[in-house]
Amino acid sequence: MAIVLTTAALLQSCQNDDFQPIVANDEGIFILNEGAFGAANASLSYYDRATGEMTNYVFKTKNGVDLGDQGQSIAVFEDKGYLTIQNDGKIEIINPEDFSSLGTIDALPSPRYFLGISSTKAYVSDWGEDGATGSIKVIDLTTNSVIKTIPTGQGANKMLKVDQLVYVANAGGWGRDNTVKVIDSTTDEVTGTITVGDNPNSIVRDADGNIWVTSSGHTAYNSDWSIDEDNSTKPSLSKIAPGNSETFRLEGNASSYASMGNLSISPDGRSIYYTYNGGVYKMSTAATSLPTTPFINKSYYSLAIDPATGNILGGEAPNFSSAGNLDIISSTTGQTLETFQVGIAPISYAFN
């Protein structure tokens, strides 16, 4: 199912400066660009695998307005796109075929991620007005309104749905947390708590049913802004076995408190990828220790795995005032296959 959208000069492919139409189809990747904080210039880019072309500012070109202030995440669910705009406290709903606006979900203090539960219900993680009071907002998708708030912990962040259970990583927000909350999505009630490393930010499930969680760790500072080693904790990777018990926790290098995050998993569920200390690391889900050298020796602001090709998508944000880049990388060799210019600070990805 494809639809052709006539574009303006603003909506040009990075591969071709000529005026071109774009085709939104089943071969597409949506890239949400965060924009500059306070500038309300978040944007949406679209990559067509079939043609190999990247097109930027597709939402603005179609609707005549920018997305808003601080794009955070994007998801495609039930033939609709849900773009979370954190600083505006909203989720913009689009038609993923032609990028047209279908409305908004409002009254969200500080939304982070959207997770579809059923055709009539979704969860949205939210940091709260203070940036730390985390919760899950239950959304009625027939009215696009909040119908319940489920308290979870500080900085509710990425979520994972396994059958009727939803796992919520509490990333701390502007505070500190070390838990993953378990919610029964049939009752919208918390049914369990799993303790992991400080400030868990990303969560995936492997082919054997194990759940993996990256945690940023917590860095405390002395009065002279040197690191307070006694009160700091290292970034870590936790493995949670079926049954919701932590099997083991692997800590990052003791000499570095660089954040560990952007956890992603291969299409076959056998390899995980994460960013840490200026590189991208690849690890077998059968491993019991962290890799010591990066698979890709480059720092990325965001990371995802294309489920259709297995390629790695690495979003680069040189700064927060000019265009970023998207690298498409072989998950076999670690070599960059293509690089495209996108919007400011590419942060999240969704797939048709």
Secondary structure, DSSP 8 states (H G I E B T S, - for coil): --EEE---TTS-BTTB-S---EEE-TTEEEEEE---TTT---EEEEEETTTTEEE--HHHHHHSS---S-EEEEEEETTEEEEEETTTTEEEEE-TTT--EEEEE---SSEEEEEEEETTEEEEEE--TTS-EEEEEEEETTTTEEEEEEEEEETEEEEEEETTEEEEEE--TTS---EEEEEETTTTEEEEEEE-SSSEEEEEE-TTS-EEEEE--B--B-TTS-B-GGG-B--EEEEEETTTEEEEEEE--TT----EEEEEE-TTSSEEEEEETTEEEEEETT-SS--SS-SB-S--SEEEE-TTT--EEEEE-S-SSS--EEEEE-TTT--EEEEEE-SSSEEEEEE-
